[in-house]
């Protein structure tokens, strides 16, 4: 978390999301008050600089950086399995799964770091990485609500003959205490932090800045759903997509509404924790 002393005082600033021309900064985060409701402030009276940056007036746009980071992460993840296979270490080893995930995270986090250094202030707060204590409570409630919502969608899909099936992260692993620890590290700690920073921080910021909130939130949700598909039949993958994409949209709306990633990170963590607990208990 960044100290509030590093931020400028409350005032009207150019809207970083371009929903309006001006948005009220409360000294720590963006509020919901814009000139759409209160009229445009005097241009001479208020700064044009986005709080927390040197002379950044818009969210970071680094589409090619995001794409290269994702490709790099996938390649590193695949490389782990390629290198382990000849020495007899297969996918059933939880440490191999963790190493493969670390390879993926290296690419995604690397893209975020490169983006803020080249196009921002060098701090990940440029992508909305700010956390408050209240985010824990928000995440707990929203995570449970998201699970209920996804469950209802799954029930509706089942009625029309679409089963959502995806190879679980747990499936290929040998069950044991180490596997439980690794799964929780991946699903409850690593994935919520890295995926929110990449999808709702880097990727969504650029999309919203270029095409607006509705398109940006929808586009990142579609991409979020696509990357969670696995090597199963197309019909089952359709079900997975129709479950994961709405979750991505909900997380995107939270990011846009709160103007920080904290609530989404904890929501993602709570959702994954419940899912993983249910899977491991079987």
N, C-alpha and C positions, 0 to 999 in steps of 0.2 A: 504494500500500500504506500502511496505517495503522501507525504505530509502536506496538509492543506496550506502550509506556509509557502509552498512553492507555486501556488496558484495566485493569479491576480484577484482583486477584490470583486464583489458582486457587481453586475452591470449587464447592459445589453451588448451582445457580441454577434457577429455574423453567424448564422445557423450552420454548424458543421455538417448537418445532414441535408441541407438545402430544402427542407420542408417549407420553410419560410425564409425571409431575408434576415430576420433578427430573432435571436432566442436569448432568454434571460439565464445568465450564469449566476448561481447562488453562492459562489465562492469555493465550492467543492465539486459540483457536478451540474450538468445541464438540467433545467427545469422544463415543464411542459408549456411554459408561457412564451408565446411568440407574438409577432406583430400582427398576425392574422386576427387576434382577439383584442389587442391593446393598441393597435395603430403603430405606424413606424416611428421609432425614436429619431431624435435629431442626429443626423449623420456626423455632425461636427462634435457632438457631445460624447460619443461612444467609440471605443476602439474597434478595429476591424480584425484584430488578431485573435485566433482561437486560443483560449486558455490552455496552458501546459505546453505550448510550442513557441518556437522562436518567431517565425512569420508564416506559419501554416494557417490558411483560412478554410481549408477543406479537408475531409478525411483522406487518408493515404490511398492512392491508387497504384497498385503494383501487381497487375494481373499476370504479367509474364513471370514475375518473381514467384507468385503463388503457384503457377503451373509448373515451373521448373522445380520448385521445392517439393511439390506433390510427387512428381515423376522420380525425383531423386530418392525420396523416402520409400516409394514402392520398390525401386531398384535395390536399395540397401536391404530392405526386408526380404526380398526374394534371394538376394545374395547370401544371406545368413543360412537359409535352408540348403542352398547349393553347396556351400562350403562344409556344412555339417553332414550331409548325406554320405560322402565318401568315407568318413571316419566312423560311420555307424551310429551317428546321433540323429534320431528321427524326430518327427513332429510330436511324438508322444512325450518328449522331454520338456518340462515346463520352462527350463532355463533357455531353451532354444526359442520357445514362443516369446519369452520376455526379450531376448536379444533381437528377434525379428521386429517386435513392436518398437524397440528403441531405435532401430534403423529407420522405421517409418516416421517416428517422432522427430528424429534428427532432421529429416528433410522438411517436415512441416514447420517445426520451430525455427529452423535455419532460415526459411523463407520469411517468417515474421521478423526475425532479427535483422536480416538484410534489408527488408522493406523499411523499417523504422529508421535504420541508419542512413539509407540512401534518400528517403523521401520525408522523413520526420525529424524528431528531436533525438532519436537514438534510444528512447525509452518505450517499453511495451505499453505504457499508459496511452500512447498515441493510438493504440488499437482498442482502447477501452478496458485495459487490465487494471481495474480498480475494485477493491473488495471492502465491504462494510460488514459489521457484525450482524446487522439485520438481514443480510443476504443468506445467512444460515437458516433463519426461520422461513424466509421466502422460498428458499430452495427445498426445504422439507415439505412445505405445503404444495408447491408447484410440482415437485417430483411425484408425489402420491397422486395428485390430480392428473398428471401426464400418464401415469400408469393406468389409471382408471379409463382415461380417454382412449388410449391405445387398445385396451381390452375391449372396449365397446366397438371400436372400429374392426377389430379382429372378429368379433361376433357377427357383425354385419357382413363382412367378407365371406365368412363361413356359410352364411345363408345363401349366398349366390355361387357357392362352389369354389371359392378361392381360399386355399390354405396357405398361410404364411409360414414357410419353413426355411430356416437358414442354418447352415452348419455352425453350431455353437463353438465359441472359443474353447469351451471345456471339453467338447467331444473327443478330439484327438489326443488329449492329455491323459497320462496315467494318474489315477486318483491318489491323493496323498496330501499330507500337511503342506508340503512345498507348493503343490499345485494350487491349493486354496489361497496361499499367500500371494503367489504370482498372479492369479486371476483377479484378486481384489486390487493389487497394485496396478494392473493394467486397466481394469474396467472402472474402478472407483476413484483412482487418483490420476493416473496418466491420461487416459482417454478424455475425461471431462475437461481437464486443463488444456491439453494440446488441441483437441477438436474445437473447443469454444474459441480459443485464441485464433486458430486458423480460419475456421468457417465463419464464425460470427464476428471475429475481429478483423482479420486481414481481408478475407474474400468478400464478406458482406459489406464492409465499409466502402470498398471500391465499387461494388455493384450499385449500392444505394446512391453514392455520389454521382455515378454516371447516368443511371436510369430511374432513380427515385426509390422511395421506400417499398412500395408494393412489388415492383419488379425485383428489386434487390433481395428482399426477404424470400420471395417465391423462388428465385433462381438458386440461391444458396441452399434452400430446402431440397430442391430437386437434386442438386449435386450431392448433398449430404445423404439423400436416400440412395443414390446410385452407387456411392462408394461402399455401402453396406451390403451390397449384393454378393452372393457367393456362388460356388460351383454347383448349383442345383438346377432343376428344370425351370423353364421360363415362367410357367404358371405360378410356381412357388415363389420365384423371385419377384413377380408382380405383387404378390401379397406382402412380401417384405418391404418393397418400395412404398406401398400404400400405407404401411404402418410407420416407417421411419421418416418419410418426407413430412407428414404432418407434425411429427415431433420436432424436426428441424425448423419448421415454420414457427412453431410455438416458441422455440428457443430464440429464433430470430426476432420475433415480436418482443420478447423480453429484453433482448439486447437493445432494440430500438427504443423501447419505452423507458428503461432505466438508464440508458446511455452509459452503461458499464457492463462488464462481463460477469461480475460476481454472482448475481442471481442465477444466471444461466449455468455457470460452472457447478454450483451446488445443486441445482435442479437436475442436471445431467448426472451428477454423482449419486444422488439419492435414487434416481430412476434405475441406473445401472446396478447399484447395490442391491436393490430389491430383486431385480431380474436374476442376478448372479446367485443370490442366496437361494432363490427358488430352484434354479437349475442344479446347484450343488447339493441340495437337499433330496433330490430325486434318487 
